[in-house]
Amino acid sequence: MIIALIAGFIFLMRGCLSKYDERQALTPALYFEKDGKAIVFTIIQYGKATSYSSGPKGTYKSMSTNYFIQANDAASGELISNKKIKHHSDIKFHPVTVMGAGNGKAWVFIGELLAYDPFTLEKIADREIIEKNNPQLKGKMPEEERYYEFDRNTNAILITATDGMKYLLSTADLKATAIDEDGISKNPVEAKMKALKKKEDSLELQYRAGYDRYRGFNRLYSDRKISYAAYEDSTKNFSRLQDSISKRKSDIRDEINDLDNLQDAAREMESKIESLAGSSSKSYSNICTAVDTFNGKWFGLLSTADLEKPDDRFRYRSVYTETARNKFYTASITVKDPAKRSSELMVAAPEKLNEAVYLQGGFLLDKRTALPIHLKNEEGFIVCYKEKVGNTGNIMLSRIDLEGNTRWVFNCELTEFEDWIYTGNRLIILGRDNKEISSGTANLLLIIDLQSGKAVKHDYFTNKMR
């Protein structure tokens, strides 16, 4: 009876405390497709309340935190499965984070580098498995996440071992290859620029050699050791050499500058992708842009103030002005200098397509490319805008075609996105509308069908559909 009473008391106390439990998804999420199925993979942080008190100075509760991985159906939002990975006390170093999707595997860092089959949640890799496949890494796998870098371009993981050596771990076969510092990046543009600079240096040596010969002929003529005709020939030869080298150096310098501009643009784009791929919350102005090009034409969401300050050069720009009543415009574009690879696009005078207004409106970006989403089935954009001015204004989404016609409108009932994934036919959004959970995490999984505009919602906090 005593045991039953104690068990009953514990059960009752747990039942009372359970309403203070916290359950949230850590962002970013991962998306996978296989054999006609699609899932959303997330790390779930589950805090079980162990005590709770409320008083005049505030509410206090202590938590016992576990980390799970979870798969939800990417069409219906329904929970497929979840699996406990580690308790907070088992993790020596934080953060706990998603690394990336590589060769059909979900790579995460939860106290160590781990990989899972996103559809079955079966573990594919951990420290022990990686070291078994790679004896050279035995005892050298770092315990901190900062020594692991997921490369989205190659789907490989750069590991800095405890002895400082660097290895590229293939996410396909789990084989690690030692590399030196020069082998980490094989940028073809940088290689081309180095080759051009070598040519430039070679031409400079040719010029100096030619100049030295010219000066030599000058001295010989002054000493009356050669004829005037020989001196004149040497002058003409040097002049021809000078003109030829000058033109070749000018062409090389133009090509280097062109490649340098390409490098700058690539670095800027990579920086934007890195920012969007991170786990921190994204401000509204960072998830969209005011202008874009599509099918050889310019499109923009402009306000009256924007039209008063026209810019005939194309460049992406954020939508900072929260009171801007933007309308949909289009214009023709031309290439300023077709001979250059990094040539600017020039924009003609914009033409308004209709009178629809989008408060602080912009074209939603594809997080993978940091460029606006281009809808291919009935070509168009996803326009995001605000329901009302201010930080409490919900984000609205609208599908519009290239003529400015609206296909559907959807109120996300979120003031910001913690994460979003464009899949081609759906838009997957992770957001936070529960004040119980912290910033940078999500309690809401929102999946919008881009054809119909219909949506489904899964609540990570309750782990149920809404």
C-alpha positions, -999 to +999 in steps of 0.1 A: +000+000+000+028+024+009+046+017-024+013+022-042+007+055-024+042+067-032+039+057-069+005+074-070+019+106-055+048+106-080+024+100-108+002+129-096+031+152-092+044+144-127+010+150-141+009+184-125+044+193-136+039+179-172+019+210-182+051+230-177+072+208-200+087+225-230+092+209-264+107+228-294+125+222-327+160+235-331+166+252-365+176+247-392+155+217-404+164+194-432+143+182-461+147+148-478+129+130-507+131+093-515+110+068-534+081+093-537+082+102-500+094+134-484+101+142-448+112+171-426+140+162-402+146+181-370+164+180-337+139+183-308+148+197-274+124+183-248+125+199-213+107+179-187+097+201-157+111+188-124+100+217-102+079+248-106+073+279-085+055+312-091+058+343-070+058+381-072+093+381-087+084+358-115+080+322-124+108+297-119+111+261-132+138+236-134+141+212-164+155+178-173+164+182-209+167+154-235+175+157-272+155+138-298+156+135-336+122+136-354+107+130-388+075+146-400+057+139-433+066+169-456+031+169-472+007+162-443+029+175-415+021+143-395+046+129-370+062+098-385+087+089-358+111+103-332+140+089-312+158+100-281+195+106-286+211+121-255+204+137-222+217+172-216+241+159-189+257+135-215+268+164-237+301+179-227+302+207-252+274+227-269+258+238-292+235+210-303+229+216-340+220+203-374+251+202-397+235+194-431+221+169-455+248+148-472+242+119-496+208+111-481+220+112-445+210+138-418+242+150-402+239+165-367+262+174-338+248+163-304+279+160-282+296+143-312+293+141-350+264+118-359+246+108-390+211+092-393+188+078-420+162+105-420+134+081-429+141+053-404+161+074-378+187+045-378+222+057-368+247+055-396+277+073-382+291+083-348+326+088-335+333+051-331+321+042-366+341+070-382+372+061-363+368+024-372+365+034-409+395+058-406+422+045-382+442+077-388+415+095-368+416+071-338+415+093-307+417+125-328+380+133-332+375+167-315+347+170-289+337+206-299+313+214-328+335+243-340+361+218-354+336+204-379+324+223-410+298+210-434+305+220-470+271+224-488+288+225-522+306+191-519+285+175-491+318+167-474+327+175-438+359+193-430+373+180-397+402+197-379+417+168-358+430+173-323+466+174-337+456+202-361+456+180-392+426+186-416+406+158-431+377+158-456+351+132-445+330+119-474+293+117-464+289+090-490+313+063-478+325+078-445+361+078-457+384+107-445+412+121-467+440+141-452+445+175-469+469+204-465+458+241-462+463+247-500+441+216-508+410+229-489+399+252-516+402+246-554+386+278-566+388+278-605+384+316-606+413+321-582+434+296-602+426+316-634+435+349-617+469+335-606+477+323-641+468+357-655+490+375-630+519+352-640+514+362-676+513+398-665+547+394-646+561+376-677+551+405-699+567+429-675+600+410-677+598+411-716+593+448-714+623+454-692+645+432-714+633+451-745+639+484-727+674+473-717+682+464-754+668+498-765+690+516-739+720+496-751+714+507-787+712+543-775+746+540-759+761+523-789+748+551-812+761+578-788+795+561-789+792+561-828+795+523-828+763+517-849+747+536-877+717+559-875+697+534-895+705+506-869+696+530-841+663+540-858+655+503-863+660+496-826+637+525-817+610+512-840+613+477-826+611+489-790+581+510-799+563+480-815+572+458-785+560+485-761+526+489-779+521+451-781+530+445-744+509+475-733+478+462-751+483+426-738+488+439-703+457+460-706+437+430-718+450+409-689+443+436-664+407+440-677+402+402-674+417+402-638+394+430-628+364+412-644+373+380-625+379+401-593+344+415-596+330+380-601+349+369-569+334+398-549+299+389-561+305+352-553+318+361-518+288+383-511+264+356-523+282+330-502+280+353-472+242+357-477+238+319-480+258+313-448+236+339-430+204+323-442+216+288-435+225+296-398+204+287-368+197+322-357+163+338-362+160+357-395+147+393-395+119+400-420+141+423-441+166+394-446+142+369-460+132+388-491+144+413-517+127+442-535+139+435-570+147+405-593+151+394-629+130+366-645+129+355-682+151+384-693+130+411-676+133+431-644+107+430-617+104+451-586+081+459-556+085+497-554+069+525-534+063+561-545+095+571-527+115+545-546+102+559-579+114+594-569+150+580-566+154+559-597+184+536-601+191+523-636+216+497-624+204+463-612+213+453-577+194+433-551+182+453-521+163+446-489+129+459-479+137+480-448+109+506-448+081+491-428+055+517-440+064+512-477+032+505-498+049+487-526+034+479-560+044+454-587+065+469-615+084+455-645+110+469-669+133+458-697+170+452-690+201+454-711+237+443-705+261+472-701+291+454-715+284+420-731+322+413-734+325+412-696+315+382-675+306+405-646+289+432-666+262+452-650+225+450-660+209+483-668+172+488-660+148+509-682+120+530-667+097+507-646+061+501-657+034+494-631+015+462-637-015+468-614-027+486-583-023+457-557-004+470-526+021+449-506+030+465-473+068+463-470+065+437-498+094+417-512+102+385-532+108+356-508+143+342-511+153+306-517+175+299-486+198+276-506+208+302-532+200+335-515+181+344-547+143+349-551+122+318-556+111+314-592+079+294-595+081+273-627+046+259-630+027+290-641+058+312-637+058+337-609+070+347-574+061+342-538+056+377-524+059+382-487+045+413-470+031+425-437-004+424-425+001+457-406+030+480-397+052+473-366+069+443-350+035+426-343+025+425-380+021+390-393+038+379-425+015+374-454+024+353-485+009+356-520+016+337-552+016+361-581+024+355-618+046+377-640+016+398-650+009+406-613-022+384-610-027+369-575-032+331-574-037+329-536-030+347-503-020+332-470-016+347-435+012+328-418+002+343-384+040+346-376+059+378-372+092+361-384+105+328-397+129+307-378+136+287-409+120+279-443+126+254-471+114+257-507+109+222-522+096+231-556+059+223-549+057+232-512+070+259-488+080+245-454+082+271-426+093+267-390+081+295-367+074+304-331+040+315-319+044+301-284+059+325-258+070+295-236+099+287-259+131+306-266+142+326-296+159+306-323+137+276-318+103+267-333+071+252-321+053+254-354+058+234-386+038+251-414+036+234-448+020+253-477+010+237-510+022+262-536-004+253-562-035+257-540-022+279-511-036+254-486-016+247-455-012+221-427+002+228-393+021+206-368+028+219-333+062+206-320+053+218-285+023+194-282+036+171-309+002+171-325-015+185-356-034+218-352 
